[in-house]
């Protein structure tokens, strides 16, 4: 989660929101959250699990 | 019940004492509503306020502001972590309890830095970004 926050703090173009899946079950179901952390980019589920910063960058910019 | 154990609290105080700029926790408690299924008598909004006020008490540079339905909050309760009071798009939707309290503390520490802590390669790539990018990370407290 912190990596997403650091991206948002580094760029005015980026926002980062942590969403507690148990408290928003409908949204979690819509985005097929079966494992956490699940990373959603621009509303599209992308991947599950933490990855190192270079890989995170590659994945979000490749969105 | 205390939010943090004594050792954890001392550590957080240390981190907050090193903030290079003030950080505001802007809490949106949302409209009054029936407790959610499975939540018992828990008032999520009140818990969020308690949590953020307790965190704010651990550092002079950390403040807490509470509103019911401020703009920019699609879900409640939620907290926006704002360096120098500016909304820079860093938010936590839901109660960050348990393990996830660390994410909120970490967000305050990161927001309190004068310079981003990303690698130069990442910063350069983000500077080239020509569109908005919304990152949502689903988490659970355990």
N, CA and C atoms of all chains as a GROMACS GRO file, in nm:
protein
  615
    1UNK      N    1   0.082  -0.121   0.000
    1UNK     CA    2   0.000   0.000   0.000
    1UNK      C    3   0.085   0.126   0.000
    2UNK      N    4   0.194   0.119   0.077
    2UNK     CA    5   0.278   0.239   0.089
    2UNK      C    6   0.338   0.280  -0.044
    3UNK      N    7   0.368   0.183  -0.128
    3UNK     CA    8   0.428   0.215  -0.257
    3UNK      C    9   0.329   0.297  -0.341
    4UNK      N   10   0.203   0.257  -0.340
    4UNK     CA   11   0.101   0.334  -0.414
    4UNK      C   12   0.092   0.476  -0.356
    5UNK      N   13   0.094   0.487  -0.224
    5UNK     CA   14   0.090   0.620  -0.161
    5UNK      C   15   0.212   0.703  -0.204
    6UNK      N   16   0.328   0.640  -0.211
    6UNK     CA   17   0.449   0.715  -0.248
    6UNK      C   18   0.440   0.763  -0.392
    7UNK      N   19   0.376   0.682  -0.477
    7UNK     CA   20   0.356   0.726  -0.615
    7UNK      C   21   0.266   0.850  -0.619
    8UNK      N   22   0.160   0.847  -0.540
    8UNK     CA   23   0.066   0.961  -0.539
    8UNK      C   24   0.133   1.086  -0.484
    9UNK      N   25   0.217   1.068  -0.385
    9UNK     CA   26   0.285   1.183  -0.326
    9UNK      C   27   0.391   1.241  -0.420
   10UNK      N   28   0.438   1.157  -0.512
   10UNK     CA   29   0.542   1.202  -0.604
   10UNK      C   30   0.486   1.268  -0.730
   11UNK      N   31   0.357   1.246  -0.759
   11UNK     CA   32   0.301   1.299  -0.884
   11UNK      C   33   0.159   1.352  -0.863
   12UNK      N   34   0.135   1.472  -0.912
   12UNK     CA   35   0.000   1.527  -0.904
   12UNK      C   36  -0.098   1.451  -0.992
   13UNK      N   37  -0.045   1.374  -1.086
   13UNK     CA   38  -0.129   1.296  -1.177
   13UNK      C   39  -0.184   1.168  -1.113
   14UNK      N   40  -0.122   1.126  -1.003
   14UNK     CA   41  -0.154   0.995  -0.945
   14UNK      C   42  -0.233   1.010  -0.815
   15UNK      N   43  -0.340   0.930  -0.803
   15UNK     CA   44  -0.408   0.920  -0.674
   15UNK      C   45  -0.395   0.776  -0.625
   16UNK      N   46  -0.395   0.759  -0.494
   16UNK     CA   47  -0.384   0.624  -0.438
   16UNK      C   48  -0.482   0.611  -0.321
   17UNK      N   49  -0.566   0.510  -0.328
   17UNK     CA   50  -0.665   0.486  -0.223
   17UNK      C   51  -0.655   0.342  -0.176
   18UNK      N   52  -0.644   0.326  -0.046
   18UNK     CA   53  -0.658   0.192   0.014
   18UNK      C   54  -0.807   0.173   0.040
   19UNK      N   55  -0.859   0.058   0.007
   19UNK     CA   56  -1.001   0.030   0.030
   19UNK      C   57  -1.012  -0.097   0.113
   20UNK      N   58  -1.074  -0.084   0.230
   20UNK     CA   59  -1.087  -0.198   0.319
   20UNK      C   60  -1.196  -0.291   0.262
   21UNK      N   61  -1.152  -0.405   0.211
   21UNK     CA   62  -1.241  -0.492   0.133
   21UNK      C   63  -1.363  -0.540   0.214
   22UNK      N   64  -1.344  -0.569   0.342
   22UNK     CA   65  -1.456  -0.622   0.422
   22UNK      C   66  -1.566  -0.519   0.443
   23UNK      N   67  -1.527  -0.392   0.444
   23UNK     CA   68  -1.626  -0.287   0.470
   23UNK      C   69  -1.703  -0.246   0.345
   24UNK      N   70  -1.647  -0.278   0.230
   24UNK     CA   71  -1.714  -0.244   0.104
   24UNK      C   72  -1.725  -0.369   0.017
   25UNK      N   73  -1.804  -0.466   0.067
   25UNK     CA   74  -1.807  -0.598   0.001
   25UNK      C   75  -1.862  -0.594  -0.142
   26UNK      N   76  -1.957  -0.504  -0.167
   26UNK     CA   77  -2.015  -0.500  -0.302
   26UNK      C   78  -1.909  -0.457  -0.404
   27UNK      N   79  -1.836  -0.353  -0.368
   27UNK     CA   80  -1.730  -0.306  -0.456
   27UNK      C   81  -1.622  -0.413  -0.472
   28UNK      N   82  -1.589  -0.478  -0.361
   28UNK     CA   83  -1.486  -0.583  -0.365
   28UNK      C   84  -1.532  -0.698  -0.456
   29UNK      N   85  -1.660  -0.728  -0.451
   29UNK     CA   86  -1.712  -0.835  -0.536
   29UNK      C   87  -1.709  -0.794  -0.684
   30UNK      N   88  -1.747  -0.670  -0.709
   30UNK     CA   89  -1.746  -0.621  -0.847
   30UNK      C   90  -1.606  -0.629  -0.908
   31UNK      N   91  -1.507  -0.604  -0.824
   31UNK     CA   92  -1.369  -0.603  -0.874
   31UNK      C   93  -1.297  -0.736  -0.846
   32UNK      N   94  -1.379  -0.836  -0.811
   32UNK     CA   95  -1.329  -0.972  -0.796
   32UNK      C   96  -1.209  -0.980  -0.702
   33UNK      N   97  -1.229  -0.922  -0.585
   33UNK     CA   98  -1.121  -0.924  -0.487
   33UNK      C   99  -1.129  -1.054  -0.408
   34UNK      N  100  -1.044  -1.150  -0.443
   34UNK     CA  101  -1.041  -1.277  -0.371
   34UNK      C  102  -0.917  -1.285  -0.283
   35UNK      N  103  -0.818  -1.206  -0.314
   35UNK     CA  104  -0.694  -1.205  -0.236
   35UNK      C  105  -0.650  -1.059  -0.222
   36UNK      N  106  -0.573  -1.031  -0.117
   36UNK     CA  107  -0.524  -0.896  -0.096
   36UNK      C  108  -0.373  -0.897  -0.080
   37UNK      N  109  -0.304  -0.789  -0.108
   37UNK     CA  110  -0.360  -0.671  -0.170
   37UNK      C  111  -0.395  -0.696  -0.317
   38UNK      N  112  -0.511  -0.647  -0.359
   38UNK     CA  113  -0.546  -0.649  -0.502
   38UNK      C  114  -0.529  -0.508  -0.557
   39UNK      N  115  -0.455  -0.497  -0.664
   39UNK     CA  116  -0.426  -0.364  -0.719
   39UNK      C  117  -0.517  -0.339  -0.839
   40UNK      N  118  -0.588  -0.227  -0.832
   40UNK     CA  119  -0.681  -0.187  -0.936
   40UNK      C  120  -0.629  -0.056  -0.997
   41UNK      N  121  -0.612  -0.055  -1.128
   41UNK     CA  122  -0.559   0.064  -1.195
   41UNK      C  123  -0.667   0.123  -1.284
   42UNK      N  124  -0.701   0.246  -1.258
   42UNK     CA  125  -0.807   0.314  -1.335
   42UNK      C  126  -0.934   0.229  -1.343
   43UNK      N  127  -0.969   0.168  -1.231
   43UNK     CA  128  -1.094   0.092  -1.223
   43UNK      C  129  -1.087  -0.050  -1.275
   44UNK      N  130  -0.969  -0.091  -1.323
   44UNK     CA  131  -0.955  -0.227  -1.378
   44UNK      C  132  -0.868  -0.311  -1.285
   45UNK      N  133  -0.918  -0.427  -1.240
   45UNK     CA  134  -0.833  -0.514  -1.157
   45UNK      C  135  -0.708  -0.555  -1.236
   46UNK      N  136  -0.592  -0.543  -1.173
   46UNK     CA  137  -0.469  -0.573  -1.247
   46UNK      C  138  -0.393  -0.692  -1.191
   47UNK      N  139  -0.361  -0.691  -1.062
   47UNK     CA  140  -0.289  -0.806  -1.008
   47UNK      C  141  -0.306  -0.809  -0.856
   48UNK      N  142  -0.267  -0.924  -0.798
   48UNK     CA  143  -0.270  -0.942  -0.653
   48UNK      C  144  -0.127  -0.952  -0.601
   49UNK      N  145  -0.104  -0.897  -0.484
   49UNK     CA  146   0.024  -0.916  -0.418
   49UNK      C  147   0.118  -0.798  -0.434
   50UNK      N  148   0.212  -0.792  -0.341
   50UNK     CA  149   0.311  -0.684  -0.342
   50UNK      C  150   0.422  -0.716  -0.443
   51UNK      N  151   0.470  -0.614  -0.511
   51UNK     CA  152   0.582  -0.632  -0.604
   51UNK      C  153   0.682  -0.519  -0.578
   52UNK      N  154   0.809  -0.540  -0.617
   52UNK     CA  155   0.910  -0.435  -0.597
   52UNK      C  156   0.878  -0.310  -0.681
   53UNK      N  157   0.937  -0.198  -0.639
   53UNK     CA  158   0.906  -0.070  -0.705
   53UNK      C  159   0.925  -0.069  -0.857
   54UNK      N  160   1.034  -0.121  -0.912
   54UNK     CA  161   1.048  -0.116  -1.059
   54UNK      C  162   0.936  -0.193  -1.130
   55UNK      N  163   0.898  -0.307  -1.072
   55UNK     CA  164   0.792  -0.387  -1.133
   55UNK      C  165   0.657  -0.316  -1.118
   56UNK      N  166   0.636  -0.255  -1.004
   56UNK     CA  167   0.512  -0.180  -0.980
   56UNK      C  168   0.500  -0.068  -1.084
   57UNK      N  169   0.609   0.002  -1.103
   57UNK     CA  170   0.611   0.111  -1.201
   57UNK      C  171   0.577   0.057  -1.341
   58UNK      N  172   0.642  -0.053  -1.378
   58UNK     CA  173   0.620  -0.110  -1.510
   58UNK      C  174   0.472  -0.149  -1.527
   59UNK      N  175   0.417  -0.207  -1.424
   59UNK     CA  176   0.279  -0.256  -1.435
   59UNK      C  177   0.179  -0.140  -1.440
   60UNK      N  178   0.198  -0.038  -1.358
   60UNK     CA  179   0.097   0.069  -1.358
   60UNK      C  180   0.109   0.156  -1.483
   61UNK      N  181   0.229   0.175  -1.531
   61UNK     CA  182   0.242   0.258  -1.652
   61UNK      C  183   0.206   0.180  -1.778
   62UNK      N  184   0.210   0.050  -1.766
   62UNK     CA  185   0.168  -0.033  -1.879
   62UNK      C  186   0.018  -0.049  -1.884
   63UNK      N  187  -0.050   0.012  -1.788
   63UNK     CA  188  -0.196  -0.006  -1.777
   63UNK      C  189  -0.266   0.050  -1.899
   64UNK      N  190  -0.996   0.075   2.477
   64UNK     CA  191  -0.873   0.001   2.449
   64UNK      C  192  -0.775   0.092   2.374
   65UNK      N  193  -0.651   0.089   2.415
   65UNK     CA  194  -0.551   0.175   2.350
   65UNK      C  195  -0.527   0.130   2.207
   66UNK      N  196  -0.499   0.228   2.125
   66UNK     CA  197  -0.476   0.200   1.982
   66UNK      C  198  -0.347   0.122   1.962
   67UNK      N  199  -0.247   0.161   2.036
   67UNK     CA  200  -0.113   0.102   2.017
   67UNK      C  201  -0.057   0.055   2.150
   68UNK      N  202   0.028  -0.047   2.143
   68UNK     CA  203   0.102  -0.088   2.262
   68UNK      C  204   0.205   0.022   2.292
   69UNK      N  205   0.254   0.024   2.415
   69UNK     CA  206   0.347   0.130   2.457
   69UNK      C  207   0.469   0.139   2.365
   70UNK      N  208   0.523   0.023   2.328
   70UNK     CA  209   0.643   0.023   2.243
   70UNK      C  210   0.613   0.079   2.104
   71UNK      N  211   0.497   0.039   2.052
   71UNK     CA  212   0.457   0.088   1.919
   71UNK      C  213   0.434   0.239   1.924
   72UNK      N  214   0.370   0.282   2.031
   72UNK     CA  215   0.340   0.424   2.044
   72UNK      C  216   0.468   0.506   2.049
   73UNK      N  217   0.567   0.457   2.121
   73UNK     CA  218   0.696   0.528   2.131
   73UNK      C  219   0.760   0.539   1.993
   74UNK      N  220   0.750   0.431   1.916
   74UNK     CA  221   0.809   0.430   1.781
   74UNK      C  222   0.738   0.532   1.691
   75UNK      N  223   0.605   0.532   1.698
   75UNK     CA  224   0.528   0.624   1.613
   75UNK      C  225   0.559   0.769   1.654
   76UNK      N  226   0.571   0.794   1.784
   76UNK     CA  227   0.608   0.929   1.829
   76UNK      C  228   0.742   0.971   1.769
   77UNK      N  229   0.836   0.878   1.767
   77UNK     CA  230   0.968   0.905   1.708
   77UNK      C  231   0.955   0.944   1.561
   78UNK      N  232   0.879   0.863   1.487
   78UNK     CA  233   0.862   0.890   1.344
   78UNK      C  234   0.793   1.025   1.321
   79UNK      N  235   0.688   1.049   1.399
   79UNK     CA  236   0.612   1.174   1.380
   79UNK      C  237   0.696   1.296   1.419
   80UNK      N  238   0.788   1.279   1.512
   80UNK     CA  239   0.874   1.391   1.553
   80UNK      C  240   0.968   1.432   1.440
   81UNK      N  241   0.990   1.342   1.346
   81UNK     CA  242   1.084   1.370   1.236
   81UNK      C  243   1.015   1.422   1.111
   82UNK      N  244   0.886   1.446   1.116
   82UNK     CA  245   0.815   1.496   0.998
   82UNK      C  246   0.874   1.631   0.956
   83UNK      N  247   0.893   1.647   0.827
   83UNK     CA  248   0.954   1.771   0.775
   83UNK      C  249   0.847   1.874   0.738
   84UNK      N  250   0.722   1.832   0.735
   84UNK     CA  251   0.612   1.926   0.709
   84UNK      C  252   0.487   1.871   0.777
   85UNK      N  253   0.393   1.959   0.811
   85UNK     CA  254   0.275   1.912   0.882
   85UNK      C  255   0.185   1.825   0.794
   86UNK      N  256   0.113   1.737   0.858
   86UNK     CA  257   0.022   1.646   0.787
   86UNK      C  258  -0.115   1.652   0.855
   87UNK      N  259  -0.217   1.671   0.773
   87UNK     CA  260  -0.354   1.673   0.825
   87UNK      C  261  -0.424   1.542   0.791
   88UNK      N  262  -0.491   1.488   0.890
   88UNK     CA  263  -0.578   1.373   0.866
   88UNK      C  264  -0.720   1.429   0.852
   89UNK      N  265  -0.770   1.428   0.731
   89UNK     CA  266  -0.903   1.483   0.706
   89UNK      C  267  -1.002   1.367   0.704
   90UNK      N  268  -1.082   1.360   0.808
   90UNK     CA  269  -1.172   1.246   0.826
   90UNK      C  270  -1.312   1.278   0.775
   91UNK      N  271  -1.368   1.188   0.696
   91UNK     CA  272  -1.507   1.198   0.651
   91UNK      C  273  -1.584   1.085   0.717
   92UNK      N  274  -1.673   1.119   0.809
   92UNK     CA  275  -1.742   1.012   0.882
   92UNK      C  276  -1.866   0.962   0.806
   93UNK      N  277  -1.916   1.046   0.714
   93UNK     CA  278  -2.032   1.002   0.636
   93UNK      C  279  -2.162   1.024   0.710
   94UNK      N  280  -2.274   1.000   0.641
   94UNK     CA  281  -2.405   1.020   0.702
   94UNK      C  282  -2.432   0.913   0.807
   95UNK      N  283  -2.516   0.948   0.900
   95UNK     CA  284  -2.555   0.851   1.002
   95UNK      C  285  -2.632   0.739   0.934
   96UNK      N  286  -2.601   0.617   0.965
   96UNK     CA  287  -2.670   0.506   0.900
   96UNK      C  288  -2.679   0.387   0.994
   97UNK      N  289  -2.758   0.292   0.953
   97UNK     CA  290  -2.772   0.171   1.031
   97UNK      C  291  -2.639   0.097   1.031
   98UNK      N  292  -2.601   0.040   1.146
   98UNK     CA  293  -2.476  -0.036   1.148
   98UNK      C  294  -2.477  -0.146   1.042
   99UNK      N  295  -2.361  -0.170   0.981
   99UNK     CA  296  -2.356  -0.271   0.874
   99UNK      C  297  -2.370  -0.412   0.931
  100UNK      N  298  -2.413  -0.501   0.843
  100UNK     CA  299  -2.428  -0.640   0.882
  100UNK      C  300  -2.298  -0.692   0.940
  101UNK      N  301  -2.307  -0.760   1.054
  101UNK     CA  302  -2.188  -0.820   1.112
  101UNK      C  303  -2.102  -0.725   1.192
  102UNK      N  304  -2.141  -0.597   1.194
  102UNK     CA  305  -2.056  -0.501   1.265
  102UNK      C  306  -2.099  -0.481   1.410
  103UNK      N  307  -2.207  -0.552   1.452
  103UNK     CA  308  -2.254  -0.536   1.589
  103UNK      C  309  -2.294  -0.394   1.615
  104UNK      N  310  -2.248  -0.341   1.727
  104UNK     CA  311  -2.283  -0.203   1.761
  104UNK      C  312  -2.171  -0.105   1.720
  105UNK      N  313  -2.078  -0.151   1.644
  105UNK     CA  314  -1.964  -0.065   1.610
  105UNK      C  315  -2.010   0.054   1.528
  106UNK      N  316  -1.972   0.171   1.574
  106UNK     CA  317  -1.996   0.294   1.499
  106UNK      C  318  -1.867   0.324   1.423
  107UNK      N  319  -1.864   0.290   1.296
  107UNK     CA  320  -1.740   0.299   1.219
  107UNK      C  321  -1.689   0.443   1.212
  108UNK      N  322  -1.782   0.539   1.197
  108UNK     CA  323  -1.741   0.678   1.189
  108UNK      C  324  -1.675   0.723   1.319
  109UNK      N  325  -1.736   0.688   1.432
  109UNK     CA  326  -1.681   0.727   1.561
  109UNK      C  327  -1.546   0.661   1.585
  110UNK      N  328  -1.533   0.536   1.543
  110UNK     CA  329  -1.405   0.466   1.558
  110UNK      C  330  -1.296   0.534   1.476
  111UNK      N  331  -1.333   0.577   1.355
  111UNK     CA  332  -1.237   0.646   1.269
  111UNK      C  333  -1.189   0.775   1.334
  112UNK      N  334  -1.281   0.849   1.392
  112UNK     CA  335  -1.245   0.975   1.459
  112UNK      C  336  -1.151   0.946   1.576
  113UNK      N  337  -1.186   0.845   1.655
  113UNK     CA  338  -1.103   0.811   1.772
  113UNK      C  339  -0.961   0.775   1.726
  114UNK      N  340  -0.956   0.692   1.625
  114UNK     CA  341  -0.827   0.645   1.575
  114UNK      C  342  -0.740   0.762   1.526
  115UNK      N  343  -0.800   0.849   1.446
  115UNK     CA  344  -0.721   0.959   1.389
  115UNK      C  345  -0.684   1.062   1.496
  116UNK      N  346  -0.774   1.086   1.590
  116UNK     CA  347  -0.740   1.180   1.698
  116UNK      C  348  -0.627   1.124   1.785
  117UNK      N  349  -0.630   0.995   1.806
  117UNK     CA  350  -0.522   0.935   1.886
  117UNK      C  351  -0.389   0.942   1.812
  118UNK      N  352  -0.393   0.922   1.683
  118UNK     CA  353  -0.269   0.934   1.604
  118UNK      C  354  -0.219   1.078   1.606
  119UNK      N  355  -0.311   1.174   1.590
  119UNK     CA  356  -0.272   1.315   1.588
  119UNK      C  357  -0.209   1.357   1.721
  120UNK      N  358  -0.249   1.291   1.828
  120UNK     CA  359  -0.193   1.325   1.959
  120UNK      C  360  -0.049   1.279   1.974
  121UNK      N  361  -0.002   1.200   1.879
  121UNK     CA  362   0.134   1.145   1.891
  121UNK      C  363   0.240   1.230   1.823
  122UNK      N  364   0.198   1.338   1.758
  122UNK     CA  365   0.297   1.423   1.694
  122UNK      C  366   0.245   1.564   1.677
  123UNK      N  367   0.330   1.661   1.705
  123UNK     CA  368   0.285   1.802   1.693
  123UNK      C  369   0.251   1.839   1.550
  124UNK      N  370   0.315   1.770   1.456
  124UNK     CA  371   0.293   1.802   1.315
  124UNK      C  372   0.172   1.734   1.254
  125UNK      N  373   0.101   1.657   1.334
  125UNK     CA  374  -0.014   1.582   1.280
  125UNK      C  375  -0.142   1.639   1.341
  126UNK      N  376  -0.236   1.675   1.253
  126UNK     CA  377  -0.364   1.727   1.301
  126UNK      C  378  -0.477   1.643   1.244
  127UNK      N  379  -0.592   1.656   1.305
  127UNK     CA  380  -0.708   1.579   1.263
  127UNK      C  381  -0.826   1.673   1.244
  128UNK      N  382  -0.891   1.664   1.128
  128UNK     CA  383  -1.010   1.746   1.101
  128UNK      C  384  -1.123   1.652   1.065
  129UNK      N  385  -1.238   1.674   1.125
  129UNK     CA  386  -1.350   1.581   1.104
  129UNK      C  387  -1.467   1.653   1.039
  130UNK      N  388  -1.519   1.595   0.932
  130UNK     CA  389  -1.638   1.647   0.867
  130UNK      C  390  -1.732   1.530   0.839
  131UNK      N  391  -1.857   1.563   0.808
  131UNK     CA  392  -1.952   1.454   0.781
  131UNK      C  393  -1.941   1.405   0.637
  132UNK      N  394  -1.965   1.493   0.541
  132UNK     CA  395  -1.959   1.453   0.400
  132UNK      C  396  -1.885   1.557   0.317
  133UNK      N  397  -1.756   1.570   0.337
  133UNK     CA  398  -1.681   1.667   0.255
  133UNK      C  399  -1.673   1.618   0.110
  134UNK      N  400  -1.642   1.709   0.019
  134UNK     CA  401  -1.630   1.671  -0.122
  134UNK      C  402  -1.511   1.577  -0.142
  135UNK      N  403  -1.525   1.492  -0.243
  135UNK     CA  404  -1.412   1.407  -0.280
  135UNK      C  405  -1.404   1.275  -0.207
  136UNK      N  406  -1.507   1.243  -0.130
  136UNK     CA  407  -1.508   1.115  -0.059
  136UNK      C  408  -1.626   1.030  -0.108
  137UNK      N  409  -1.601   0.927  -0.185
  137UNK     CA  410  -1.710   0.844  -0.235
  137UNK      C  411  -1.759   0.741  -0.135
  138UNK      N  412  -1.678   0.708  -0.037
  138UNK     CA  413  -1.714   0.605   0.062
  138UNK      C  414  -1.683   0.655   0.202
  139UNK      N  415  -1.756   0.598   0.300
  139UNK     CA  416  -1.737   0.642   0.439
  139UNK      C  417  -1.730   0.521   0.532
  140UNK      N  418  -1.662   0.534   0.647
  140UNK     CA  419  -1.575   0.646   0.678
  140UNK      C  420  -1.448   0.637   0.594
  141UNK      N  421  -1.378   0.748   0.586
  141UNK     CA  422  -1.253   0.751   0.511
  141UNK      C  423  -1.166   0.862   0.568
  142UNK      N  424  -1.039   0.852   0.537
  142UNK     CA  425  -0.948   0.957   0.582
  142UNK      C  426  -0.853   0.992   0.467
  143UNK      N  427  -0.840   1.121   0.444
  143UNK     CA  428  -0.748   1.172   0.343
  143UNK      C  429  -0.624   1.222   0.416
  144UNK      N  430  -0.507   1.179   0.368
  144UNK     CA  431  -0.382   1.216   0.434
  144UNK      C  432  -0.323   1.332   0.355
  145UNK      N  433  -0.315   1.449   0.416
  145UNK     CA  434  -0.288   1.572   0.344
  145UNK      C  435  -0.162   1.645   0.391
  146UNK      N  436  -0.055   1.640   0.311
  146UNK     CA  437   0.064   1.718   0.347
  146UNK      C  438   0.032   1.867   0.342
  147UNK      N  439   0.063   1.936   0.448
  147UNK     CA  440   0.035   2.081   0.460
  147UNK      C  441  -0.111   2.112   0.428
  148UNK      N  442  -0.198   2.019   0.457
  148UNK     CA  443  -0.343   2.041   0.440
  148UNK      C  444  -0.391   2.029   0.297
  149UNK      N  445  -0.301   1.993   0.203
  149UNK     CA  446  -0.340   1.984   0.061
  149UNK      C  447  -0.388   1.843   0.027
  150UNK      N  448  -0.498   1.836  -0.048
  150UNK     CA  449  -0.545   1.706  -0.094
  150UNK      C  450  -0.462   1.664  -0.215
  151UNK      N  451  -0.375   1.566  -0.195
  151UNK     CA  452  -0.289   1.520  -0.305
  151UNK      C  453  -0.329   1.380  -0.352
  152UNK      N  454  -0.449   1.337  -0.312
  152UNK     CA  455  -0.499   1.210  -0.363
  152UNK      C  456  -0.451   1.088  -0.287
  153UNK      N  457  -0.428   1.103  -0.159
  153UNK     CA  458  -0.387   0.989  -0.075
  153UNK      C  459  -0.498   0.965   0.028
  154UNK      N  460  -0.562   0.849   0.018
  154UNK     CA  461  -0.682   0.827   0.101
  154UNK      C  462  -0.690   0.683   0.148
  155UNK      N  463  -0.756   0.665   0.261
  155UNK     CA  464  -0.787   0.531   0.311
  155UNK      C  465  -0.937   0.523   0.332
  156UNK      N  466  -1.002   0.433   0.260
  156UNK     CA  467  -1.147   0.416   0.273
  156UNK      C  468  -1.175   0.297   0.364
  157UNK      N  469  -1.248   0.322   0.472
  157UNK     CA  470  -1.274   0.217   0.571
  157UNK      C  471  -1.184   0.240   0.692
  158UNK      N  472  -1.204   0.155   0.792
  158UNK     CA  473  -1.126   0.170   0.915
  158UNK      C  474  -0.992   0.097   0.904
  159UNK      N  475  -0.882   0.170   0.917
  159UNK     CA  476  -0.752   0.104   0.909
  159UNK      C  477  -0.713   0.042   1.043
  160UNK      N  478  -0.782  -0.061   1.082
  160UNK     CA  479  -0.745  -0.121   1.211
  160UNK      C  480  -0.658  -0.242   1.188
  161UNK      N  481  -0.609  -0.294   1.303
  161UNK     CA  482  -0.520  -0.410   1.297
  161UNK      C  483  -0.394  -0.377   1.220
  162UNK      N  484  -0.355  -0.471   1.139
  162UNK     CA  485  -0.231  -0.457   1.061
  162UNK      C  486  -0.233  -0.332   0.974
  163UNK      N  487  -0.351  -0.295   0.926
  163UNK     CA  488  -0.361  -0.183   0.832
  163UNK      C  489  -0.339  -0.046   0.898
  164UNK      N  490  -0.339  -0.043   1.030
  164UNK     CA  491  -0.305   0.083   1.096
  164UNK      C  492  -0.164   0.126   1.053
  165UNK      N  493  -0.080   0.027   1.027
  165UNK     CA  494   0.056   0.056   0.981
  165UNK      C  495   0.056   0.130   0.847
  166UNK      N  496  -0.042   0.102   0.762
  166UNK     CA  497  -0.050   0.172   0.634
  166UNK      C  498  -0.081   0.320   0.656
  167UNK      N  499  -0.170   0.347   0.751
  167UNK     CA  500  -0.205   0.487   0.778
  167UNK      C  501  -0.087   0.561   0.841
  168UNK      N  502  -0.022   0.496   0.936
  168UNK     CA  503   0.096   0.557   0.998
  168UNK      C  504   0.203   0.582   0.892
  169UNK      N  505   0.223   0.483   0.807
  169UNK     CA  506   0.322   0.496   0.699
  169UNK      C  507   0.286   0.609   0.604
  170UNK      N  508   0.158   0.624   0.576
  170UNK     CA  509   0.114   0.732   0.486
  170UNK      C  510   0.145   0.868   0.548
  171UNK      N  511   0.125   0.880   0.679
  171UNK     CA  512   0.156   1.007   0.747
  171UNK      C  513   0.306   1.036   0.738
  172UNK      N  514   0.386   0.933   0.764
  172UNK     CA  515   0.532   0.951   0.759
  172UNK      C  516   0.576   0.992   0.619
  173UNK      N  517   0.522   0.924   0.518
  173UNK     CA  518   0.559   0.957   0.379
  173UNK      C  519   0.512   1.098   0.341
  174UNK      N  520   0.390   1.132   0.381
  174UNK     CA  521   0.335   1.264   0.349
  174UNK      C  522   0.414   1.374   0.421
  175UNK      N  523   0.478   1.339   0.532
  175UNK     CA  524   0.554   1.436   0.609
  175UNK      C  525   0.693   1.460   0.555
  176UNK      N  526   0.732   1.387   0.450
  176UNK     CA  527   0.865   1.408   0.391
  176UNK      C  528   0.858   1.524   0.292
  177UNK      N  529   0.964   1.604   0.290
  177UNK     CA  530   0.967   1.718   0.198
  177UNK      C  531   0.988   1.672   0.054
  178UNK      N  532   1.058   1.559   0.037
  178UNK     CA  533   1.087   1.506  -0.096
  178UNK      C  534   1.034   1.364  -0.107
  179UNK      N  535   0.984   1.324  -0.225
  179UNK     CA  536   0.938   1.186  -0.242
  179UNK      C  537   1.054   1.088  -0.224
  180UNK      N  538   1.020   0.968  -0.182
  180UNK     CA  539   1.124   0.870  -0.154
  180UNK      C  540   1.136   0.765  -0.264
  181UNK      N  541   1.074   0.789  -0.378
  181UNK     CA  542   1.083   0.693  -0.488
  181UNK      C  543   1.222   0.695  -0.551
  182UNK      N  544   1.254   0.587  -0.622
  182UNK     CA  545   1.380   0.581  -0.697
  182UNK      C  546   1.378   0.688  -0.806
  183UNK      N  547   1.497   0.738  -0.842
  183UNK     CA  548   1.503   0.841  -0.947
  183UNK      C  549   1.435   0.797  -1.076
  184UNK      N  550   1.449   0.667  -1.111
  184UNK     CA  551   1.387   0.616  -1.234
  184UNK      C  552   1.235   0.630  -1.228
  185UNK      N  553   1.179   0.600  -1.112
  185UNK     CA  554   1.034   0.608  -1.097
  185UNK      C  555   0.989   0.753  -1.104
  186UNK      N  556   1.064   0.841  -1.038
  186UNK     CA  557   1.026   0.983  -1.039
  186UNK      C  558   1.031   1.039  -1.180
  187UNK      N  559   1.134   0.999  -1.255
  187UNK     CA  560   1.147   1.048  -1.393
  187UNK      C  561   1.030   0.999  -1.477
  188UNK      N  562   0.991   0.872  -1.459
  188UNK     CA  563   0.880   0.817  -1.536
  188UNK      C  564   0.750   0.888  -1.501
  189UNK      N  565   0.730   0.917  -1.374
  189UNK     CA  566   0.607   0.985  -1.332
  189UNK      C  567   0.603   1.129  -1.383
  190UNK      N  568   0.718   1.191  -1.392
  190UNK     CA  569   0.721   1.328  -1.446
  190UNK      C  570   0.678   1.332  -1.592
  191UNK      N  571   0.698   1.221  -1.661
  191UNK     CA  572   0.659   1.212  -1.803
  191UNK      C  573   0.512   1.178  -1.821
  192UNK      N  574   0.446   1.144  -1.713
  192UNK     CA  575   0.306   1.098  -1.721
  192UNK      C  576   0.217   1.208  -1.780
  193UNK      N  577   0.142   1.174  -1.884
  193UNK     CA  578   0.059   1.276  -1.949
  193UNK      C  579  -0.091   1.248  -1.931
  194UNK      N  580  -0.124   1.165  -1.833
  194UNK     CA  581  -0.265   1.136  -1.804
  194UNK      C  582  -0.277   1.109  -1.654
  195UNK      N  583  -0.401   1.114  -1.605
  195UNK     CA  584  -0.423   1.084  -1.464
  195UNK      C  585  -0.422   0.933  -1.443
  196UNK      N  586  -0.382   0.893  -1.324
  196UNK     CA  587  -0.370   0.752  -1.292
  196UNK      C  588  -0.430   0.728  -1.154
  197UNK      N  589  -0.532   0.641  -1.148
  197UNK     CA  590  -0.597   0.612  -1.019
  197UNK      C  591  -0.557   0.473  -0.972
  198UNK      N  592  -0.489   0.466  -0.859
  198UNK     CA  593  -0.447   0.338  -0.802
  198UNK      C  594  -0.536   0.308  -0.682
  199UNK      N  595  -0.608   0.197  -0.688
  199UNK     CA  596  -0.687   0.150  -0.573
  199UNK      C  597  -0.625   0.019  -0.526
  200UNK      N  598  -0.603   0.010  -0.397
  200UNK     CA  599  -0.545  -0.112  -0.342
  200UNK      C  600  -0.641  -0.168  -0.238
  201UNK      N  601  -0.696  -0.284  -0.267
  201UNK     CA  602  -0.786  -0.348  -0.171
  201UNK      C  603  -0.704  -0.419  -0.065
  202UNK      N  604  -0.742  -0.395   0.060
  202UNK     CA  605  -0.668  -0.452   0.173
  202UNK      C  606  -0.768  -0.509   0.273
  203UNK      N  607  -0.717  -0.588   0.367
  203UNK     CA  608  -0.798  -0.632   0.481
  203UNK      C  609  -0.714  -0.613   0.606
  204UNK      N  610  -0.779  -0.606   0.722
  204UNK     CA  611  -0.703  -0.573   0.843
  204UNK      C  612  -0.613  -0.684   0.894
  205UNK      N  613  -0.626  -0.805   0.843
  205UNK     CA  614  -0.541  -0.912   0.897
  205UNK      C  615  -0.436  -0.955   0.796
   0.00000   0.00000   0.00000
